[in-house]
């Protein structure tokens, strides 16, 4: 129950962040347009692609070693030293790449109007990566409130600045400035909660322990970062800033589903790792995580797919209607990613990061190859002149296919290595979601939804029908209802957050 409450807190906090961010995006989209959003997100993706140099799997190693009870001070000192060194490598690599592209080759970064935009984005990522040391420590100690609260405050302030930028016409440069201010605030609040934690000089034994876990997942860390940004980069290279903006705008909506994956990663991994180190059975934890996550996310995704055009009109603007199919593909990809995460955690928590690395690299390669085929109309340099040219739709479809491949591979490996079999109930949940989706699709074709409360009403109706079907066949029981009620109990949640934030460490 404690782990479930921590996951629920992170999920709730990240969804609050997503809602606040969506409100800001709504004003930016309607006042500044898709082109401005595209320029900003393209800059974020270009610089973000270099952050793979700052990861190399050491964050996962930090969370795992702390959860296993290694000396906290040495763990923090080791990870901080590693992260500072890797950030330095990242900055050097970015500077050399920028010089090579702009000075040596004499080219420009198209769709980016000012170099200052890239500088602000670079500063954002430096602060983000340093803050990551603190947040990873909180995650390893299963202190979700100390992760969630700073994020909510920083995101709220950033979103207010986004809205001011949109209304006052300050330009794209102030979107990047707002992003930087938001992460600085998150860093400062996190430092306050971190002030009493020990930081000791690293030793070779602790470093070797980190290296032993990190190196097998280093490659997947690199591919994971590229996978996060490569879609916007591809669209920006082969299409225009407006197309990047359309994709980025609807991708923010899919974040509502994807935040569950973050919550599972942050809290379930240290729990499973701790259970494995004590030779306890992890099967029930993995099965319960998948089942409950599916109960929450599947109806949300089904309603997002059915009401995609209405969601875009109500929550962004009509300018983004060409991205309807993109939203549908991204929502499905987010669902697959979320229900995959417990199986990925099962392998990594059981000291098999090598297996997750292999299949993540495989799915990432598939993702990149599919984007090369589906996104552009042509690549003359490779002699390819009759490509599908699907743009953002192609990028979203490539992501969906790669996540499905990853999901199948994870379940096969969990069965062969850990004897964890796929659950029949999960496939039943998908079947009932399809049935409810088809029913709601018929309703969607017969009614005209133009207000947010109408959209929520019909979406809630679909969700209740879904839960009713699950209850009718015994998949959703009274025990499940009590579980959700206890996890989300406001009094218990408030007590937990208060206790954690007032503890020194």
N, C-alpha and C positions, 0 to 999 in steps of 0.2 A: 504493500500500500504506500509506503514511504517513497519508493522509487516512482510509482505511478503518479503520486502527487507532484513530485519534482518535475517529471516529464510534462504533466498537465500545466504546471506553472510556466515552464519555458514555452510550451506551445501557446498558451494564452497570451503571454507577454509578447512573443514574436508576432502573433496575429494582431495584437494591439498596435505593434509597430507597423505591420502591413497596412492596417486600416488608416493609421495616421499618415503613413507614406502615400497611400492611395489618395487621401484628401488633398495632400500637397500636389500630387501628380495631376489630379483633376484640374486644379487651378493653372498649373504650368501648361498642361496640354491645351486648355481652352484659351489661355492668354498668349502663350508663346508658340504653340503649334508643334507638330511632330518633328519638324526639322531641327528645332532647338533641342528637343529631347534626344534626337538622334546624334547630334554633335556631342552632347554631354556624355551619353552612354558609349559612344564610339571612343572617346578619350579615356573613359574609365576602363574600357575593355583593352585598349592598346597598352596602357600602363599595367593593368591588372594581369596581363599575360606574363609579365616578367616576375610576378610574385611566386612563381613555382620555385625560383631560386632560394626563397626564404623558408620553404617548408621541408621537403625531402623526408616527410614522415616523422619528423621529430616531435610534432605536436601530439600525435597519437601515442608516441613513446612516452611523452611526459604524463599524459593522462593515465596511461596504463601503469607506469612505475609508481606514481603517487597512490593510485588505487590499491596497489599491492603492498603498500606500507613502507616503501623505501624512505630514507631520511629526507624530510621535506625541504630543509634548507639546502642540502646538496642537490636535490632535484631542481629546485628553483634556480640555483646558481648555475647549474649545468645547462638548463634549457635557455636561460637568459643569455649566457655566453654564446651558445650555438646560434641563437636567433640574431644577436647583434652581428656576429660574423657573417651570417648568410644575408642579412640586410645590406651589409657593405658590398658583398658580391653582386647583389641585385642592382644597387645603385651604379656600380661600375659598369655592369652589363648594359643597363639602360642608357647611360651616358655615351658609351661607345657606339651603341646602335643608333642613337639619335645623331651623333656626329657623322657616322658612316652614311646615313640616309640623307641628311640635309646638307652636309658640307662636302663630303667626298663624292657622293653621287649627284648632289645638287637637286634633290627632289624635295617634295613637300608632303606633309601629312594631309591628304585631302579631307575635306569636311571638318577640319579643325582650324578655326580662324586665327588663333593666337597661341604662341608657345607658352604664355603664362598659364593657359588652361592646363597643359600637360604638367607644368611645375606644381600647380595646386593639387592636381590629382596624385602626383608622385608623393607629395608631402602627406596627403591623406593616407596613402597605403603604408608609409613608414610608421605613422602613429597607429594605424590599424594593426600592423604586425607586432609592434611593441605591446600594445594593449592585449594582444592575443596571448602573451605569456601569462598575464594575470588571469584572463578568462579561462585558459586551459588549466591553470592551477585550481581555480574554483570548481571546474568541471571534474577534475580528478578527485576532489574532496566531496563531490556530489552536493555542492552548494549552489543550487540553481537560482536562488533569490539574488545572490551577489552577481550572477551573470545577467539576470533579467532586468533588475531595477535600473542600473546604469544605462542599459540599452533603451529602455522606454523613455527615460529623461532626455538622453542625447538625441534620440530620433524625433521626439516631440519638438525640441528646439530647432533641429535641422529643418523639420517640416514647416515650422512657422517662418523661417528664413526663406524657404522655397516659395511660400505663398507671397511673402513680401517682394521677392524677386519678380514673380509673375505680375503682380499688380503695379509695381513701380517701374517695370521695364528695365531692370538693371542688366539684363543680358546673361548669356550662358556662363560667363566667367563667375557670376555670383552664385550660380548653381554649384559650381565646384567649391567656391568659398564656403557656402553653407554646409556642404558635405564635410569639409575639413573642420569647421567649427563644431559640428555634431560629434565627430569622432574624438576631438580633443576633450569635449565635455565628458564623454563616456570614459575616456582614459583617466581624467582627473577624479571622477567619482569612484572608479574601480580602484585607483591608487589609495583612496581613503579607506576602503574596506580591506585593502591589502597591506596597510601600513604596519601591522604587527606580525606579519609573516616573516620567518627567518630566511635569510639569503646567505648561503655558505659558499666557500671557495670550492669549485668543482674538483673532483679527483678522477683519476683514470678509471677506477672501478665503476663509478656511476656513469661516466661518459661511455665506456664500453657497453654497459647495460643498455643505454639509450641507442647506441649504434647498432647493437645486435637486433633490436626490434625495428629501428627506423629504416635500415638499408634495404630489407626485403620489400618495404612499401614505398621506397623513395620514387621509384619509377611511376607507380600509380598516383603518387602525389603530384608529380609533374603533369601527367595526363589529366588528372582531375582538375587542376587549375586551367589548363588549356580548354578542357571541356566546358568550363564555366564561362569562358570569354570568347571562344572561337566562333560561336554562332554570330555574335554581333560584329566581330572582325570580318568574317566572310561576307556578311551582308553589306558592311561598309565598303569593302574592297570592290565587290562586283555590282553593287547597286548604289543607292544614294543615302544621304543622311536621313531623309524622310522615311525611307524603308526601315532603317535602323530604329528610328523613333517609333514607328508603328509596332515593330516587334518588341521593343523594350517596354512600351506602354502596356500591352496586354500581358507581357511576362510578369509585370508587377502583380497582376490579378492571380496568376498561377502560384505566386509566392504564398498565398493563404494556405495552400495545400502543402507546399514544400517545406514550410516551417516545422511541420511534424517530424520530418526527417532529421532536422537539426536537433530538436528536443530529444529524440530517441538516441541520437549519436552522443549527445552531451551527458546524458544520465544513465542510459542502459549499458553503455560500454564499460564504465567503471564498475557497475554492479555485476555484470557477467564476468568481468576480469577477476573481481574479488572472489566470486563463487568458484570460478575455475581454479584459482590458486589454493582454495581450501578443499578442492576435489568434490564440490557439490554439483548436483545435476542442474544443468541450465535449460533443459528441454521445456519445462513449464513456463519459464520466463520468456523464452523466444516465442512459443506458441501464443501465449496471452498477449504479448506485444503486437504480434501480427493481427490477431483477431480483433483486438480493441481499436487498433489504428485503422483497420479496414472498416469497422463499424462507423467510425467518425468520418473518414475521408471519402469512401466510395460514394455515398449519397451526395456529398458536396460536389464531387467531380461530375457525377451524372447530371446534376442540375446545372452545372457550369456549361457542360457540353450542349444540353438542350436549350438553355436560355442565353447562349453566348452572344448573339447579336443584341439582345435586350440589355445584357450586362454592360456591353461596350457603350451603348447609347446612354444608359442611365449613369454609369460610373466613370466614364471618360468623356468621349464626345463622338459625334457622328463622323468626324474626320478619320477615326480609327476603325470604321466598319470594314474596310478591306482586310483587316486582320482577324476576322471571325474564325477562319479555319486555323490560323496560327494559335489563337487562344484555345481552341478545342484540342489540338495536338499537344500543346504545352500542358494543359490541365491533365490529360491522360498520362503524359510523361511524368508529371509530378506525382501522380497516384502510384505509378509503377515504382518510382524512386522511393517513395515512403514505405510501401509494403516490402520493398527489397531490404530496407535498412536493418530490421531485426536479424535477418539471415547473414548479412555482412558483419554485424556486431558479433554474432555467434562464432564466426570463424576467427575474427581478430581477438576477441576476448578469450578464445581457447588457444591462443599462441599459434595461430595459423595465418598470419598476415601474408605469407608467401602466396597462399591460394587466392586470397582476395586481390593481391597485386596482379597476378596472371590474368584473371578474368576481367579486372577493371581495365587493364591495358588493352586486352582484346576488344572489349566493348568500345573503348575510346577510339581505337584505330578504326573500327567500323563506323563510328560516329563521324570522324573526320573524312573518311573516304566517301561516305554517303553525302556529306555536305559538299564535297568537291564535285560530286555528280549532280546533285539536286539543286544547289543554290544558283550557280552562274548559268548564263545562257551560252557562254563559250569561254574556253581558255586557250587562246591561240598559241601560247608558248608551249602547250602540251599537244597541240594539234587537235584539240577537241572543240568542234564548232557547232554541234547540234545537241547541246545539253538541254535538259528540261527547263531550266531557268525559272524555278519555282520561288526564288528569293527567300523571304522569311518563312513561307510555308514549307519549303524544302529543308530549312535548318531545323524547324520544329519537328518535322516528320523524321529526320535523321536522328534527332535526340530521342524520340519515342521508340524507334526501332532498336537503338543501342541499349536503352534501359530495359526493354523486353528481353533482349539477348542476355544482358547481365543478370536479370531476375531468374531466368531458366538455369543459367550456369551456377548461380549461387545455391539454388536448391539442390542441384545435382551434387555439388561438392559437399554441402552440409549433410546430405544423405550418405555419401560414400565415406566421409571423414568423421562425422559426429553421430551418424545414425539418426539424424533428424529428418523425418519424412514430411513432405508437403501435406498440409491439412486439407481434407475434403471440404470442410466448412467454408474455407476461403473461396473455393470455386463456386460454392452455392451462393455466397454473398455476391459474387460477380454476376451470376445468373439472375438473381433477383434484382440487382441494380439495372441490368439490361432490360428486364421486363418493365420496371417502373419508368425507366428512361423512355421506352417506346410509348407508354401510356401518356407521359407528360409531353412527348413530342406531338401527339395528336391534339392535346390541349393547347400547346403552343401555336399550332397552326390555326386554331379556331378563335383565339382571343388576342386582343391587342394590349400589350403591356407597355406602359409609358412612364410609370411612377415607381420609385424605389420600393414603396410599401407593397405595391402589387407584385413586384418581382419577388420580394421576400415571402409574401403570402403563398404564391404558387410553388416556390422552392421548398418552403416548410411543408407544404402539402405532400410534395414528392418524398421528402425525408421521412415524414410520419408514415406514409404508405410503405416505404422500404422497411422501417423498423417493425411495422405491423406484420409484414410478410415473414420477417426473420422470427418474430415471436410466434407466429402461427405454426412454424415448423420446428420450433424449439431451439433455434440458434441464438436467439436473444431471450434470456431467462430473467427471472426476478433477481437472481444473484448478480447478473450483469448490470441490471438497473441499480442495485444497491452499490455495486462497485463504482459506477460513474457518479452516483450521488455522493458517496463518501470521498472520492477523489476531489470533486469540485466543491465540497462543502465549504462555504465562505468562511465560517468560523475557524475550521481546522486549517484552511489555507492561510488565513490571516495570522493565526498563531504560529504556524510554521515559518512564514516570512519574517515575522517579528523576532522570533527566537534566533533565526540564522543571522539576520542583519545586526543584532545586538551582541552576538558572540564575538570575541576578539579574533578567533581563528578556528 
